[in-house]
Amino acid sequence: MAGLAMIDLIVLVGYLLLMVVIGLWSSRTVKNTGDFFIGGRRFGKFMTMMFNFGTGTHSDQAVGVISKCYSVGLAGIWYQWLWLMVTPFYWLIGPILRRLRIVTMADYFKIRYNQSVATLYSFLAIFILMVNMGTMLLGSGRIIEAVSGGSISFTVAVVSMTVLFLIYGIAGGLVAAIYTDFIQGILTIFLSFVMLPFAIIRVGGFSGLHSKLADNLFSLTTPGEITMFFIFVTMVNGLIGWALQPQAILMAAACKTDMDSRVGVTYGNFIKRFCTVAWAITALCCIALFPALENPDHAFGVAVKALLPPGLVGLLLASVLAAVQSSCDAFMVAASGIFTRNVYQVHFAKNKSDKHYLMVGRIAALIVVAGGLSFAFYLPGVIAALELFWKLPALLGVPFWLGIFWRRANPAMVWTSFICAFSVFFAIEQDLFMGIHISLPWQMISYLTAGTIGAFVAVMLTKPQPKEFLDPFYARVTTPVTEIEDSALDTMG
């Protein structure tokens, strides 16, 4: 059935049922919007770590790294290792986000700048999250399509995954996302390493792998593409843009204290670095074993079908679903929270009950997922989608960090910086520079430079915000979070 052995189908169905049961069970604890959008801030270090690993690691990343490594060799690992040098900074960034005591990143722009800036970020964030969901569904759908030999079509795979995380995500919100991420994080580690020994044995060990591939495929750089310059610029861009990823506030702030955030964010993301190594080595084996694939995005799925025995195929497919759902459910909740708190409540219904906003949040989640689903069919490929995801959050990265460290930053600066950065980004994306090809690192330098220049020019020409407006914000940033703080402040009623 569907190109899979019966034991694979049994394993797969068993996983799907388990996730639905856990998600629906979790819904019992969702009493208000604070529970739905931020999990009641009830989680400690270990659960925060697993949530960060599960949300930050998804199967489209495995597909992307394997696809890029299949095309250029081991240097493709930098399509995830670009975060390698950023990892130590999570030790500092996590507590900052937790100390802000906010529910969405748009809340940050509201309390630091004003509502117009918060609304600007809200629409950018929702778009980012829909693109990100579409990317994950795209990558996972390609795996399932290849593993099933085309018996499960890309469309059926993507729609089925979407329906599943919708069921438990809308019911249980972030609580369901964090509880399911515990199991899904373990399965994601399994996804990363299970195929590697089978692939290494098939190619004749590491010596056999070296004998089958050219030496340049083992280099961590490639001439003219993934150079040291490329690596450095993408890392800087990643550091600037990470906190602007809308789900980052959930990953850093759904816990009890800022130390829980510090440990959970740092170590949850650190685990992922080891998984990335397994993806890259698997890709080299794919080059040796399947040298003539038309679409590199299919390399992972083809290898699964050719290398793994029955039973493990089903478990790996369950891991693929786990990886995409552990992220999509969190992204769905993040987008829902941003729309409900920072758009709907502000501009359409200011004085409704918390129960009303909880209902709106669930409806918004459904609409946002529909947008993400449409992107899964629109995006041109996993690599192009990943590159787009790197760029979008950084468009507001300069105003975010200036707002943390510089009192002189003001709303006019945010708008000017964003307009300058976005104009350059849009012109590059639309090929408006007289047909001149601009490489990815120079694209990043261009919009970051434009945003930085726009920010400083605007600051010099406008007045600073009042001291009495800024003091409460900076008091938050410098005050550690204790376990006795009242999370009821997170509700909306």
Buried (B, 14 or more C-beta within 10 A) or exposed (E): EBBBBEBBBEBBEEBBEEBBEBBBBBBEBBEBBBBBBBBBBBBBBBBBBBBBBBBBBBBBBBBBBBBBBBBBBBBBBBBBBBBBBBBEBBBEBBBBBBBBBBBBBBBBBBBBBBBEBBBBBBBBBBBBBBBBBBBBBBBBBBBBBBBBEEEBBBEBBBBBBBEBBBBBBBBBBBBBBBBBBBBBBBBBBBBBBBBBEBBBEBBEEEEBBBEBBEEEBEBBBBEEBBBEEBBEBBBBBBBBBBBBBBBBBBBBBBBBBBBBBBBBBBBBBBBBBEBBBBBBBBBBBBBBBBEEBEBBBBBBBBBBBBBBEEBBBBBBBBBBBBBBBBBBBBBBBBBBBBBBBBBBBBEEEEEBEBBBBBBBBBBBBEEBBEBBBEBBEEBEBBBEBBBBBBBBBBBBBBBBBBBBEEBBBBBBBBBBBBBBBBBBBEBBEEEEEEEEEBBBBEBBBBBBBBBBBBBBBBBEEBEBBEEEBBEEBEEBBEEEBEEEEEBEEBBBB
